[in-house]
Amino acid sequence: MNHGDAEIAEKLSDLCVSVVIGFCRLEFDLQPTLAGTLLDLRPLRPDDFDALFAAASDPLIWEQHPESDRYERAVFQRYFDGAIESRGAFAIIERATGRIIGSSRYWNLKPAESEVEIGWTFLERAFWGGRYNAELKALMLDHAFRFVDRVVFVVGENNLRSQKAVRKLGAELVRSEERAAPDGSMRRNVIFAIPRPGS
């Protein structure tokens, strides 16, 4: 392997996590580019902040969310910084306009349990409740199930809107638990799961 090939391999390894399925060793690319009919998903970049904050600055997006002030710039900055640091976050782009309309991410990959979380998702309200969220989750689920047997969703216990949305995807409630919030407080969440088809 020459120096150029080594640099490419190192960059790819930064974005991939090894997962063993059966006798095959596969690399879970946490930030692929995924293309749908309505949406494109690409890795979130630091220079996406202004466009993503514009999509997130509607207070009604966050009214049932545990962090209900995320429409404020300082609070959203913390969300955005966490997304970049996660190295699993996406910019969600409406194909018709090329505009960023939200974000989601893969998180908390557990290779030993063949499980990954999809979460931290939001869309502008104009894209709620229909084809856009369904396509977003279908793209992410189809990619995840190439590598893991189960996808989980962690939802605030009072976020009934998001609970309804994940149930529509076929997810089933499996448990509730407390997790640390960005401000350090403990918040109760409900955990939903979807198994890989045929598993």
Backbone torsions as a table, in degrees:
resi	resn	phi	psi	omega
1	MET	NA	125.5	179.1
2	ASN	-81.2	176.2	-174.9
3	HIS	-61.3	-40.3	-179.9
4	GLY	-63.8	-42.4	178.8
5	ASP	-64.4	-37.3	-179.9
6	ALA	-64.8	-39.2	178.8
7	GLU	-65.2	-42.0	178.8
8	ILE	-63.0	-44.0	-179.8
9	ALA	-62.7	-38.6	179.9
10	GLU	-65.7	-40.7	179.5
11	LYS	-65.3	-42.0	179.1
12	LEU	-64.2	-38.9	-178.3
13	SER	-66.2	-26.6	177.8
14	ASP	-65.4	-26.8	-175.3
15	LEU	-103.9	-0.3	-175.0
16	CYS	-123.1	149.9	175.8
17	VAL	-127.2	133.4	-177.7
18	SER	-73.5	132.8	176.5
19	VAL	-131.0	133.8	179.5
20	VAL	-100.9	122.0	176.6
21	ILE	-123.3	117.7	-175.8
22	GLY	59.8	-122.8	179.9
23	PHE	-105.4	10.2	-175.5
24	CYS	-108.2	135.3	176.4
25	ARG	-99.0	114.9	-177.8
26	LEU	-115.9	153.7	178.0
27	GLU	-102.6	117.7	178.5
28	PHE	-81.6	105.4	176.1
29	ASP	-78.3	109.2	-176.1
30	LEU	-77.8	-13.6	179.1
31	GLN	-135.4	63.7	175.0
32	PRO	-75.6	171.8	166.4
33	THR	-99.8	123.6	-175.8
34	LEU	-120.5	133.3	-176.7
35	ALA	-118.4	129.0	175.0
36	GLY	-117.7	-163.5	177.4
37	THR	-81.8	-40.9	-177.2
38	LEU	-101.0	-27.8	-170.0
39	LEU	-130.3	150.8	163.7
40	ASP	-118.1	141.2	173.6
41	LEU	-116.5	130.2	176.4
42	ARG	-137.0	161.5	178.8
43	PRO	-56.8	135.2	176.8
44	LEU	-69.8	137.2	-178.3
45	ARG	-117.6	155.3	178.4
46	PRO	-56.3	-32.8	-178.6
47	ASP	-80.3	5.3	175.6
48	ASP	-85.6	-2.7	-170.7
49	PHE	-54.8	-52.8	-173.4
50	ASP	-61.5	-43.9	-179.2
51	ALA	-66.3	-39.5	-179.1
52	LEU	-72.4	-38.0	177.7
53	PHE	-64.6	-36.8	176.0
54	ALA	-59.4	-39.4	178.1
55	ALA	-69.8	-28.4	-173.1
56	ALA	-95.8	-2.8	-168.3
57	SER	-84.8	8.6	176.0
58	ASP	-87.9	115.1	-178.5
59	PRO	-57.8	-28.5	-176.6
60	LEU	-69.8	-21.0	175.4
61	ILE	-60.3	-34.9	-168.3
62	TRP	-106.8	6.8	-170.4
63	GLU	-62.9	-28.6	177.5
64	GLN	-101.7	-0.1	-177.3
65	HIS	-79.9	145.5	177.5
66	PRO	-55.8	-33.6	176.2
67	GLU	-102.6	76.6	-168.9
68	SER	-75.7	-6.3	177.3
69	ASP	-102.4	22.2	-177.0
70	ARG	-68.9	-10.9	175.0
71	TYR	-73.6	-12.8	177.1
72	GLU	-80.6	141.4	-171.3
73	ARG	-58.1	-46.0	-177.1
74	ALA	-64.2	-38.7	179.2
75	VAL	-70.8	-41.7	179.1
76	PHE	-65.4	-33.0	178.3
77	GLN	-58.5	-39.1	178.4
78	ARG	-64.7	-42.6	175.7
79	TYR	-60.1	-46.0	-176.3
80	PHE	-65.8	-44.3	179.1
81	ASP	-59.9	-41.1	177.0
82	GLY	-63.8	-36.3	178.6
83	ALA	-64.2	-46.1	179.5
84	ILE	-63.9	-43.5	-179.1
85	GLU	-66.1	-27.7	-178.6
86	SER	-66.4	-28.2	-177.5
87	ARG	58.2	25.9	175.7
88	GLY	-135.1	14.0	-171.9
89	ALA	-97.1	151.5	-178.3
90	PHE	-120.4	148.6	159.4
91	ALA	-90.6	129.7	178.1
92	ILE	-97.8	121.4	-172.3
93	ILE	-118.1	127.2	173.8
94	GLU	-72.3	121.2	-174.7
95	ARG	-64.0	-34.8	-175.2
96	ALA	-65.0	-30.5	-175.8
97	THR	-116.8	-17.1	-174.4
98	GLY	74.7	14.2	-174.0
99	ARG	-97.3	141.3	174.8
100	ILE	-73.4	126.3	-176.5
101	ILE	-120.9	2.8	179.7
102	GLY	168.1	-170.0	-179.2
103	SER	-152.0	157.4	172.1
104	SER	-153.3	172.3	179.2
105	ARG	-157.6	155.4	164.0
106	TYR	-86.3	143.2	-173.5
107	TRP	-154.8	153.0	169.4
108	ASN	57.9	47.8	176.3
109	LEU	-64.9	131.3	178.9
110	LYS	-123.0	87.6	-176.5
111	PRO	-56.9	-38.9	-177.6
112	ALA	-64.5	-28.1	179.5
113	GLU	-101.1	0.4	-178.5
114	SER	51.4	54.6	-172.9
115	GLU	-142.3	144.0	173.2
116	VAL	-141.6	152.5	178.5
117	GLU	-100.0	138.9	166.9
118	ILE	-109.5	126.6	-177.8
119	GLY	-170.0	-163.9	-177.8
120	TRP	57.2	32.6	-171.6
121	THR	-92.9	138.0	166.3
122	PHE	-148.8	152.0	173.9
123	LEU	-132.2	151.8	170.2
124	GLU	-56.0	148.9	-174.1
125	ARG	-62.1	-27.3	179.1
126	ALA	-62.4	-16.5	-176.0
127	PHE	-111.8	13.9	179.2
128	TRP	-77.4	156.6	161.2
129	GLY	71.0	27.8	-179.5
130	GLY	-165.5	-135.0	-168.6
131	ARG	-67.1	-31.9	-174.2
132	TYR	-68.3	-48.9	178.5
133	ASN	-66.0	-37.4	178.8
134	ALA	-62.2	-43.1	179.5
135	GLU	-69.0	-39.8	177.2
136	LEU	-55.2	-52.5	-177.1
137	LYS	-68.3	-34.9	178.1
138	ALA	-63.2	-42.2	178.3
139	LEU	-61.5	-45.1	-177.0
140	MET	-72.2	-38.8	178.5
141	LEU	-66.4	-45.1	-179.1
142	ASP	-59.6	-41.2	178.7
143	HIS	-67.1	-46.1	-177.1
144	ALA	-61.3	-40.1	-175.2
145	PHE	-73.0	-3.8	169.2
146	ARG	-72.4	-17.2	-171.0
147	PHE	-127.3	-27.3	-175.8
148	VAL	-129.0	164.1	-178.5
149	ASP	-95.0	-14.1	-176.6
150	ARG	-148.7	139.7	174.2
151	VAL	-117.0	134.2	-179.9
152	VAL	-117.2	155.6	177.8
153	PHE	-128.6	128.4	179.7
154	VAL	-108.3	120.3	-172.7
155	VAL	-128.5	137.6	174.7
156	GLY	-55.9	140.3	-173.4
157	GLU	-63.9	-22.2	178.8
158	ASN	-99.6	1.3	-179.5
159	ASN	-88.7	75.8	-173.7
160	LEU	-67.2	-30.7	180.0
161	ARG	-63.2	-46.4	179.6
162	SER	-69.7	-34.6	176.2
163	GLN	-61.4	-41.8	178.2
164	LYS	-63.6	-39.7	-178.3
165	ALA	-64.6	-42.5	-178.6
166	VAL	-74.0	-30.5	174.5
167	ARG	-62.4	-37.2	179.0
168	LYS	-63.4	-24.1	177.2
169	LEU	-79.1	-9.0	-177.3
170	GLY	98.9	8.2	179.3
171	ALA	-74.0	146.6	178.7
172	GLU	-115.5	142.7	177.6
173	LEU	-68.6	129.2	-178.6
174	VAL	-116.5	-28.6	179.8
175	ARG	-173.7	173.7	169.9
176	SER	-125.8	153.0	-179.2
177	GLU	-159.0	161.4	175.1
178	GLU	-96.2	139.9	176.6
179	ARG	-134.3	154.3	177.5
180	ALA	-72.9	131.3	176.3
181	ALA	-85.2	166.9	179.1
182	PRO	-56.0	-28.1	180.0
183	ASP	-87.0	3.1	177.8
184	GLY	93.9	-11.8	178.3
185	SER	-75.7	160.7	177.6
186	MET	-97.5	131.3	-178.6
187	ARG	-128.8	142.3	-179.2
188	ARG	-85.3	134.3	179.1
189	ASN	-126.2	159.6	171.5
190	VAL	-110.5	142.2	-173.8
191	ILE	-112.1	124.8	175.6
192	PHE	-112.5	155.0	-178.6
193	ALA	-142.1	148.4	172.5
194	ILE	-126.4	122.6	176.2
195	PRO	-80.7	154.9	175.6
196	ARG	-62.6	131.5	179.5
197	PRO	-53.9	130.0	179.5
198	GLY	85.7	-1.1	-178.6
199	SER	-86.1	NA	NA
